[in-house]
Amino acid sequence: MTEDSQRNFRSVYYEKVGFRGVEEKKSLEILLKDDRLGILPPHHESHTLVMMYRKDQYADILHALKVIRFVSDTTPQAEIYLRMYQLESGKLPRSPSFPLEPEDEVFLAIAKAMEEMVEDNVDCYWIIRSFVNQLKNKYRDSLPQLPKAFEHYLNLEDSRLLNHLKTCSVVSRLPYDLWFKMCFAGCLPESSLQRVWDKVVSGSCKILVFVAVEILLTFKMKVMALNSAEKITKFLENIPQDSSDAIVSKAIDLWHKHCGTPVH
Amino acid sequence: MAQQTNVGALLSMLDSSMLGVLDDIIAVFKENLNSDRGPMLVNTLVDYYLETNSQPVLHILTTLQEPHDKHLLDKINEYVGKAATRLRILSLLGHVIRLQPSWKHKLSQAPLLPSLLKCLKTDTDVVVLTTGVLVLITMLPMIPQSGKQHLHDFFDIFGRLSSWCLKKPGHVTEIYLVHLHASVYALFHRLYGMYPCNFVSFLRSHYSMKENLETFEEVVKPMMEHVRIHPELVTGSKDHELDPRRWKRLETHDVVIECAKISLDPTEASYEDGYSVFHQISSRFPHRSADITTSLYVDTQNSYGSATSTPYSSSWLMLLNTPGQLPQTLSSPSTRLLTEPPQATLWSPSMVCGMTTPPTSPGNVPPELSHPYSKVFGTTAGGKGTPLGTPATSPPPAPLCHSDDYVHISLPQATVTPPKREERTDSARPCLHRQHHLPNDRGLEEIPGGKGSVTLSDLPEFLGDLASDEDSIEKDKEEAAISKELSEITTADAEPVVPRGGFDSPFYRDSLPGSQRKTHSAASGAQGTNVNPEPLNSSLDKLGPDTPKQAFTPIDLPCGGADESPAGNRERQTSLEMSILTPSPCKIPPQRGVGFGSGQHPPYDHLFEVALPKTAYQFVSKKTEELLKKVKGNTEEDYAPSPSPMEVLDRLIQQGADAHTKELNKLSLPSKSVDWTHFGGSPPSDEIHTLRNQLLLLHNQLLYERFKRQQHALRNRRLLRKVIKAAALEEHNAAMKDQLKLQEKDIQIWKVSLQKEQARYSQLQEQRDTVVTQLHSQIRQLQHDREEFYNQSQELQTKLEDCRNMIAELRIELKKANSKVCHTELLLSQVSQKLSNSESVQQQMEFLNRQLLVLGEVNELYLEQLQNKHADTTKEVEMMKTAYRKELEKNRSHVLQQNQRLDTSQKRILELESHLAKKDHLLLEQKKYLEDVKVQARGQLQAAESRYEAQKRINQVFELEILDLYGRLEKDGLLKKLEEEKTEAAEAAEERLDCCNDGCSDAGVGHNEEASGHNGETKIPRSGSTRGNSGSRGGGGSSSSSSELSTPEKPTNQRASPFSSRWETTMGEPSTSIPMTVGSLPSSKSFLGMKARELFRNKSESQCDEDGMTISSLSETLKTELGKDSDLEAKTPLNLDGLYPSTPNPDSVGQLRIMDYNETHHEHS
C-alpha cells in the first residue's frame, strides 16, 4: 500500500493508455513513434526479442533476394527495400528488369526519403514498410478525398488563386500523386519532410492538404504569373527547397487553424 | 429707288429757306428714321452733309436716336479713314458729340475711337489734328473708363502734338500752331485732370529721353505751370485712376469740372467747392467778380466824379464802351492818354501790375497778361481782372479799344521796355519779378528766336498805325452818346434791374441771399483787383501801399455795399447792348472767361440757335473769318510772350479783331448797318485758304469752349439744385426750430407741473415723516415695555428655575425616604420570617425532644432485649461469607480468561483480514501481469508470425526460382532418364501411399494430376515423380501453394485442411531425420497429444483472429493442471518444443511458475 501511494500518480493513467513505464524518456519516444507503425510491441521486455526477429526477417529476405540474384551488392538501398517489400507482399516480379508499377515508384520515393532519415538499414526498412502499409490500409479511403479537401481549403485561404488555377484549368492536373501518394517525398527536403510525416504517422493525413495549400500560397506570385497548366505543374513539381521549413511551419499552423486541435 | 429719289428730293428741299417746309421735312426725316432701322438713310444724310454742309441735316444727324448711332459711327469711321473727308467728318463728329447723345457711352467700344486715335497719331494736317484733338478732348469726359485701353494712345498723341508745337514739321503755318498749341494745352489739362498718375509717369518717361527734352522745356513745362498738384498724385495710384468705379459716379460735367479744378489757368480753372485757398480766390474769384467790381468801381468813380486816377476812368470808359462804341472810347482815351504818360511815369503800369497782382498767384496769369497789357490794363482794374472780365462781356471791339490804349501807351513804353524791366527787377519785388521774368524773358527770347517777322515792339507800331487811322468823327459821336447813356444809368434807378443780372450769374445769386456776403465778395473783389496792396496783401507788396492805397481805399469801402446794384444794372445794359448789337461777340467770349460767360451766354446761344438759323451763322462765321484774316498777321507777334496757349489764342483773336476793325475803318465799307463793324471787305486773296482754315480752327475751338460752357451750365444747374435743397433744408430747419420752441414750451409746462408735483411730493414726504416719527416713538415705547416685560420674565424664570431645583431636591429626598421605607419593610419581613422560623424550630425542638425521649425509652427497651438474646448466628454467617468470597474469586478469574481469549481471537481476525487484502491485491497484480504477458506474447507472436510469413515468402520465391531452374534444366533434359525416373517416382508414390493411408495420396495424386494439368507444358508431372523427397517436397510445395491460394478464400472453420497439409509438409521434411513414430503422434489419444492438438488449434486460431483467448486458455490449462501432475508438465514443454519450435519460449512458463501468486496460493491453501 505504501509503495502504491508513492508511485507516480500518472502511472495509472499511463497504464490505461498502454504505456508500461514513464521512467525512460527514450523508450517513450520510441513507443510513440513506433507503436503507431506497429514495428515494436509496447512491451519493453520484448523489444530485443522482436527486434531480433525483425533483423532475422530482414536478413532472411535479403539473403533470399541475393540467392535468387534479384539484388546484388551494387543494387541501391532503396531498390533493395523495394524488392524486399515486393517479396514480402508476394508481388515480386519474375525478373528485376520488369518495368516498375506506379505503386512501386511511390515506394521508391518514400524509401529514398526515409533512407536519409534513418541510419540503420533494418530500422529503415521496417519503417518504410510500415509507413507504406499504413498509407495503403489506414488511409486507403481518405487519400482520394484529399484533392477535394485541398480545393476547399485553398478556396478558404485564397479564392483568387484558386480562380486563377481554375481559369488555367490546372486544378485537375496538379501533382496530387506527388503530394498525397508520395507524401511530398522528393518534393520537400528530408528535414522538413520529417515533421510532415510525423503527423502522417500520428494519424492525420490532412496535414498533406495543408502543406499543399501552403506551397501554393507561398509561391502564389509565381503561380499567378504563370498561365499554362504545364508550367504550373512543372513548377510545383520542382519547387525551391529553401523555404520548405517555413512552408511546413505555416502548414502546421494552418492545420491547427482549420482542424482545431492538433490531435487528428 | 423711288425712296432714294424721294430722299434726294427731300434733301434738296432741306435747304429751302421756308421755315415751315423745313420743319415739315425734318419731321419727315425723323419719322423715317424712327420707322427705318437700316443704315441707308443715315449714310445718305452723312453724305449729303459732307457735300453741302447743310445745317438742317446736321441738326438731324446730331439728334439721331439709339438704333442709328451705330450706322452713324460706322459711317464716320469710314470717312475718318479717308484723308479727303477727314476734316469735315471730324467736325461732324464734334457736333454730334458735343450734344452728348444718349448713346455716348458706346463711343468707347466703337471702332471709331481707335481709328480716330490712329488718325491723330498719323495725320499731318494741323487743322485735322486740332479738330481731332478737340473732339477727343470733348469725348474724354464722356468715356473716362476707356482710358484703360487707350491711355497710351492718348499720351502718344499728346507727345506727338506737343513736339509738333515746337518742331513745326513741314510747312505748317505758324498761325495753325497757335490753335494746335491751344488744343494740346487743353488736352494736357484733360489728361492731367483725369489720369494724373499715369500721365505724370508718362511725362516722366517720355521727357526723360534726350530728344524730347527740348519739347518739354519749351512746351510742356509752361503748361505744367498752369496746373496745381493733383491730389490723386498723392492719394491715388495708376490702377485706381483707371478703375471704372472711380468714373461711375461722375458725370461728364463732373469730369470737366474735376479737370478745371486742378488748373491754375484763370481761363480754365474752376473754384468750386471751396477747393482753392485764398490766393486762388484772390486770383480767380476776383477775375469773375472783376466784371462787377471793376465796373462797379468805375461806376462809383464816375458817380462820385472824383478826380482819381485817370486810367481808371479811362478803363471804365473802355469797359463801358467796349460793347459798342469803340470809336467813342478811342477818342476819349486818346485825349486822356495824353495825360496818362506822366502818371505812368509816376507809378508805372508795371508797378501797378505788380502791386495789384495777388502775391501768391503771380506765376500764372498776371505776368503774362500784364506784360503786354498791363501797361494798358494795369491802370484799369489791376491787369488781370479786365482781360478776363471784359472779353466776356465785351465784343471784339473791346480788345480793339484796348489795343488802342495799348498803342497809345506802349508806344513810348515799348521802346523803353527792356530797361524798365531791368529797373523793376532791381526794385524791391523779387518774387513777382522773378516770376514775371521767366515768361517775359522767354517771350523776349522767342521774339527774335523764331516766331515771326513782327516783333512785340513792332506790333504796337503796326497796330498803332491802324489805330491812328481809326480815329474818326463817328467815334466821337458815339462816345458822346454812350457817356450820356451811362450818366443816365448811373444816376438813375438801379434797384429794379438787379434781379435779372442776379439770376444769370452765380455771383449774383450768391450775393443776393446774404448782403454781408455780397459786400464781402465785392470787397474781396475790390481788394483782389484794386486794393490788393491793402492789409490783405502779404509781405510781398511792401512797395505797393505808397500810392494805390491812398488812391483806392476810400473808394473801395463805400462802393462795396452800396454800389453793387449799379454794377448789375450796368451789366445788364451791356449784355443788352451786346445782344442787340452784334452776333459776333458770342463767338469769342466762350473761348475765355467761361465762368463768367455762362452767366451771359444763354441769350446769345438762344439767338444763335433759334433766331439766326443758318444764314446768321454763316454770316457770323464769314465775318469772323474776315476778321481773322486780318488778325492773322498780328497773331504771330502775340504768340511770343504768352506761356498760356489760351491767352495766346485770345490775343491772337483780339489782335485779329483789332486789325480787322482798323482795316475796316480804313476801308470804310458801307454795307453793314452796325456802325462799328464793317464786314464784307474783300480780304487779301492770297491768304484766303489759310484764313479759312484758321476760321475753321477757331470755330472748332469755339465749339469746344461752348461745350465746356454747357458743361458748366449743367454743373450750375446742379449747384442750383443743391442750393434749393439747402434752402429747403433751411426751411426745414426753421420748421424744426419752431417745433423746438413748441417743445420748449411744452417743457416749460412740464417743468411747472413738475415743480407742483415736487411740492406735493415734499408735502407728502413731510406728512410721512411726521407719521414715521410718531411711529418711531411708539416703537420706542413699546420696546421699552418689551424690555421691562423681558426683565420680569427673566426674574420669573429664575424663580422657576429655583423652584425646579427645589422640586428636584425634594424628589431626591423622597426617593431616599422611600428606599429607607422599603429597606425597613424588608428588614421587617425578614425579622418576621426569622421569627416564624424560630417558632417552628422551637416546635420541632420540642417534637424532637419528645421523640428523643421516646427513643431513649425504646433504646432502653432494645438494650434490654439485646442483652437477652446474643451468641448463635455468627459462625454460620462467617462460613457463608467465606464461601461466597471464594466463589466470587473463581468467577472473576474465569471472566479474565474469557476476555483474554476474546482479544486474541480478535487480533487473529484482523491479521487474517489484512492477509486477505494482500492476497486480493496480489491477485490483481497477477492479473495485470498476466495481461502484460499476454500482450507481450502477442507482440512477439506477431513478430514471429511476420517472420514466418516472410520466411514463407522466401520459400515461395525459392521454390519459384527452383521451379524456374528446373524448367530450364528440363528444357534440355534427357527423355530416357525421364522414363526411369518416372517409374521410380511412381514406386515411391505407391510406397508413400502405403505408409500413410490418408487422403494424402489422393491429394498428392490429385496434386500431381493437378500439377500435370496445371503446367503441362513445363512437364512438371515428371519432376513431381522423380524422387520421393522431391515428390513429397513438390507435393508439399504444391499443397502449400494450394493452401496459399485457399487460405484467403476459405472461412475459418475450414482451416483444418490447410493446417493438416502444412502439418504434412512439416512432417515431410523431418521424415528423413526423425522416425516415423513421431509422425503418428497426432493420432495418439494420449493427454499430451490432445494437449498438443489443442495447442495447435489454438495457434491456428490465434493466427487468424488476434484474440487472447488461446493463451488464456493455455494458461488456464496450465493453471489447473499444474498442481495435479507435474510429470506431464515436464513432458509437454518438451513435446511442444519438439513439435512446434516457434511456440513461445519456455521461460514464460517458468516464469508463470515462479510467480508469487502461486506462493500465496500455497500459503493460502
Interface residues (C-beta under 8 A of the other chain):
Chain A: R20 L40 P41 P42 H43 E45 S46 L49 V50 Y53 R54 D56 Q57 D60 I61 H63 A64 L65 V67 I68 L87 E88 G90 L92
Chain B: D932 V935 Q936 R938 G939 Q940 Q942 A943 A944 S946 R947 E949 A950 Q951 R953 I954 Q956 V957 F958 E961
